[in-house]
Amino acid sequence: MMEPDRVKQLIENGMPGSRAEVSGDGHHFQAVIISPDFEGKPILERHRMVKAALKEHFDSGELHALSMQTLTPGQWEERRQ
């Protein structure tokens, strides 16, 4: 079973410059990922970027389900206000 902190680490290592907040029960995870690399990209492409960073873990079955919000740093700041 994978822990939320491990998913966070995998995202941040696989997407340098990103920040992630991850919660979950070991099987299903929710993540908010903030990355300047998302700038100008549609949501589907952003999700593909995150899934690419986690591909081997999805393929192995170690990571099963990930619900995500993908935000640019500007969108994150707007959301926090």
URHU-V42975 format. One record per backbone hydrogen bond with DSSP energy under -0.5 kcal/mol. CO is the residue of the C=O (numbers start at 1). NH is the residue of the N-H. E is the energy in kcal/mol with one decimal. If there is no record, write none. Layout:
co=CO nh=NH e=E
co=CO nh=NH e=E
This chain:
co=3 nh=6 e=-0.7
co=3 nh=7 e=-1.7
co=4 nh=8 e=-2.5
co=5 nh=9 e=-2.2
co=6 nh=10 e=-2.5
co=7 nh=11 e=-2.5
co=8 nh=12 e=-2.7
co=9 nh=13 e=-2.6
co=10 nh=14 e=-2.2
co=11 nh=15 e=-1.6
co=15 nh=18 e=-2.0
co=19 nh=34 e=-3.1
co=21 nh=32 e=-2.3
co=23 nh=30 e=-2.8
co=26 nh=2 e=-1.1
co=27 nh=64 e=-0.5
co=27 nh=65 e=-1.4
co=28 nh=25 e=-1.7
co=29 nh=67 e=-3.0
co=30 nh=23 e=-2.5
co=31 nh=33 e=-0.5
co=31 nh=69 e=-2.3
co=32 nh=21 e=-2.2
co=33 nh=35 e=-0.5
co=33 nh=71 e=-3.1
co=34 nh=19 e=-2.4
co=35 nh=38 e=-1.4
co=36 nh=39 e=-1.4
co=38 nh=41 e=-2.5
co=42 nh=46 e=-2.1
co=43 nh=47 e=-2.6
co=44 nh=48 e=-2.0
co=45 nh=49 e=-1.9
co=46 nh=50 e=-1.9
co=47 nh=51 e=-2.7
co=48 nh=52 e=-2.3
co=49 nh=53 e=-1.5
co=50 nh=54 e=-1.1
co=52 nh=55 e=-0.8
co=54 nh=57 e=-1.1
co=54 nh=58 e=-1.9
co=55 nh=59 e=-3.1
co=56 nh=60 e=-1.7
co=57 nh=62 e=-0.7
co=57 nh=63 e=-2.4
co=58 nh=61 e=-0.9
co=62 nh=64 e=-0.5
co=65 nh=29 e=-2.2
co=67 nh=31 e=-2.7
co=69 nh=33 e=-3.1
co=69 nh=71 e=-0.6
co=71 nh=35 e=-2.3
co=72 nh=76 e=-2.3
co=73 nh=77 e=-2.2
co=74 nh=78 e=-2.3
co=75 nh=79 e=-2.1
co=76 nh=80 e=-1.7
co=77 nh=81 e=-0.8
co=78 nh=81 e=-0.7
